[in-house]
Amino acid sequence: MPTFHAAVVHPDQSVTYCGTVDQDHVDQAAAIAHLDTTPRVLREHPRHPGSLFVLREDGDLDWYQPLDAAPAPVRAPDPAPRPGPTDAELPGPEDLPRGATGTVWIPGAIRLGSGSIGGPMDTPHNPPRVVHHSTESPAGGRYLESVGSYLIRVGAEPQLIYCPVTDRVGQFGPLHLSGRALRNDGRRRTNREGRVCIQIEVLGRAKTPWTNGWDPAKKPGWQRILKAARSWGVPDVFPAGPPAKYPGPGKPRSRSIWQSKGGHFSHGDVPGNDHGDPGAISTAKVLLKTDTTPPSEPSPGRPKPKVSVARLVAAAKKDLPAADGHTTHPADVRIVERALAAEGLLEERYVDGSFGTKTKTAYAAWQRSKAGGSYTGAAADGIPGLASLRRLAARHHFTATA
């Protein structure tokens, strides 16, 4: 009967070796972890057959490794938990890599691991990006530590990990260096694509998007993450479109978009990878563009801008057949284009006040969406109607009129 080394990895990354156990013990631990009523989750090592981990709500990670493998290295507990960097420890402009202007360590983030996970970017002149993952685990408690320990043990650390329940942020390594959570696309190292490639593992499951019932206006931890991404010039767009529903057919993983566009991507958008996480998360919430935190909410005493359906239709009739960049009612069109961009349906560079083919295609996608009214067939023609425009207006703080 197979025998296993048994160890416990603690939140501070110290390891307690517990001796050896038999297959029956491991089978029982796995069976308990599979129960819906237990706060434990089983994970296998992706590269070492037979090596198992049990994620625990208290932050510890149970580790079972076949006896023919090297025993788990033991490290004594730290005398005190390691805090995040102080203001004095945070790098100043002179400490950043050449050409860097952004945040390297997020203030207040929990430091996980040694702080060294990757290296310099391969294509630093390409646009900056963020990649969103989900851990396929519960959230809350101290799962941030136990999942973090698992990612360290299997060598798949992102730069950041986030718990949407507790709003806690963990950081494995500096934001200007690469993470380890993506597969290569052939010889192209996707972890090292762009000026930065900030990867975020969020506690939750792709089939139940973690943004459901989550209010970013009340989550300062997430706000710090987004502020750090923006400090590197990551634009508030999803250039490959909103993340796909999971489970589902997914969507094409465009190399040209991935390599040439900056912004936010799902793991399901990255070429060379086959995961479909993080599921259909709300791009508006991720980018802090919700009813509670609107980026362009009118100041007190100032009315919301008005957008006329009649002017939009007139713009579509004149701008579409005209030369690129032709504008008829640019003020109205630009407000709608900004809202479509916030929904992840239109690239920021097409927010130009011209109701062209890109705007029409984006508006048709809005009409087909559940939020836009779930229009089908000819009804989703990309030409605004009052009903679909009112739905868009309600989410992006303008008034739709006839």
Stockholm file with secondary structure:
# STOCKHOLM 1.0

chainA/1-402         MPTFHAAVVHPDQSVTYCGTVDQDHVDQAAAIAHLDTTPRVLREHPRHPGSLFVLREDGDLDWYQPLDAAPAPVRAPDPAPRPGPTDAELPGPEDLPRGATGTVWIPGAIRLGSGSIGGPMDTPHNPPRVVHHSTESPAGGRYLESVGSYLIRVGAEPQLIYCPVTDRVGQFGPLHLSGRALRNDGRRRTNREGRVCIQIEVLGRAKTPWTNGWDPAKKPGWQRILKAARSWGVPDVFPAGPPAKYPGPGKPRSRSIWQSKGGHFSHGDVPGNDHGDPGAISTAKVLLKTDTTPPSEPSPGRPKPKVSVARLVAAAKKDLPAADGHTTHPADVRIVERALAAEGLLEERYVDGSFGTKTKTAYAAWQRSKAGGSYTGAAADGIPGLASLRRLAARHHFTATA
#=GR chainA/1-402 SS CCEEEEEEECTTSCEEEEEEEEHHHHHHHHHHHHCTTSSEEEEECSSSTTCEEEEETTSCEEEEEETTSCCCCCBCCCSSCCCCCCTTTSCCGGGSCTTCCSCSSCTTCEECTTSCCCCCCSCTTSCCEEEEEECSSCCSTTHHHHHHHHHHHTTCCCSEEECTTTCCEEESSCTTSCCSCSCCBTTBCGGGCSSCEEEEEESSBTTBCTTTTCCGGGCHHHHHHHHHHHHTTCCSCCTTCSCCCSSSCCCCCCHHHHHHCCEEEEGGGSTTCCCCTTCSCCHHHHTTCSSSSCTTCCCTTCCCCEEEHHHHHHHHHHHTTSCTTCCSSHHHHHHHHHHHHHTTSSCGGGCSSCCCHHHHHHHHHHHHSTTTTCCCGGGCSSSCCHHHHHHHHHHHTCEEEC
#=GC SS_cons         CCEEEEEEECTTSCEEEEEEEEHHHHHHHHHHHHCTTSSEEEEECSSSTTCEEEEETTSCEEEEEETTSCCCCCBCCCSSCCCCCCTTTSCCGGGSCTTCCSCSSCTTCEECTTSCCCCCCSCTTSCCEEEEEECSSCCSTTHHHHHHHHHHHTTCCCSEEECTTTCCEEESSCTTSCCSCSCCBTTBCGGGCSSCEEEEEESSBTTBCTTTTCCGGGCHHHHHHHHHHHHTTCCSCCTTCSCCCSSSCCCCCCHHHHHHCCEEEEGGGSTTCCCCTTCSCCHHHHTTCSSSSCTTCCCTTCCCCEEEHHHHHHHHHHHTTSCTTCCSSHHHHHHHHHHHHHTTSSCGGGCSSCCCHHHHHHHHHHHHSTTTTCCCGGGCSSSCCHHHHHHHHHHHTCEEEC
//
